[in-house]
Each structure stands twice: as C-alpha cells, then as structure tokens.
Amino acid sequence: MIFKCNSLKETQALGQRLGKLLIPGDVVALHGDLGSGKTSLVQGVVQGLGLSKDEIVNSPTFIIANFYPTRTPVCHVDFYRIQNLQEFDHLGILDLLGDTHIFLIEWFEKFPSVWTGDTIHLYFELESETMRRIEIKATERRSSEILSLLGQAEP
C-alpha cells in the first residue's frame, strides 16, 4: 500500500491512524534516508496511542531508544549508530521485544535479523522537498490485518 504525504501534518496524520491500530507486541520497521519523515510519522503514531501533542518526540539517534507512556508502552529505537549485535545485548533493548511494548524501529535494515517475527515495514522516499512517498508492507497475518484496516481508515 502506498501513501503520498504532502506535508509534515499529513505524515503525522498517517502515523496517528497507524498508532490507533497498534497493540502490544507489534513491531514497525521504518526504512528511509535521513530527513525522509520517519520521526515525523513516529510523532503521529504516539499521538494516536494517546500521547499528548505537547509531549516532545525526538529521534533517538544519539540515545538509541526513547520510551513513551502511551496506552501501550512504546519503545522508539534507532539502529543508526549501533555498530554490532553485541551492543544490543549490552543495551538490553532486545529483552523488551515481545508482548508488552510496541516497537518503532528506525534503520531496521541495518540489523534485520534482530527481529524475524511479524513486522509492518514502512519505506520512506522523498519525492520533492515536501512530498513523501510511504510504502507499507506486511510480513504476516497481524501486520496484514493492520495494513487492511489502515487502508479502510483513509480520510
């Protein structure tokens, strides 16, 4: 499924619709270049999960992971600066994968073997300074259900 977002607001609105569909254990992989809109979409996702619009949502590039106290705890991870799988063990992030958190993972493509379960993949591409093309793919049953519901939720 492909979405075209013409503004930051549209990217966040898509994220809000996605966030309303997520439950504990869901994993969302975000693929795209720097500045392609990944963190903007995450802002919408956590708002869709109940985080106040006043809360600041930043890219966790330098701190590796941000946690958001939404209706379901969200772990927003950025693999960009992680050099190897041993760092994951040291950080303990992998211990949280399971049914207690929703995981939003930027730069997932660096370490795809970290999670081989059902995943919603979002591929971001800048088509112009303001236009983002976001292709969403599902890997298994749960992510396919989310994708179907997301298509039905289009405004």
Buried (B, 14 or more C-beta within 10 A) or exposed (E): EEBEBEEBEBBBBBBBBBBBBBEBBBBBBBBBEEEBBBBBBBBBBBBBBBBEEEEEBEBBBEEBBBEBEBBBBBBBBBBBEBEEEEBBEEEEBEEBBEEEBBBBBBBBBBBEEBBEEBBBBBBBBBEEEEEBBBEBBBBEEBBBEBBEEBEEEEE
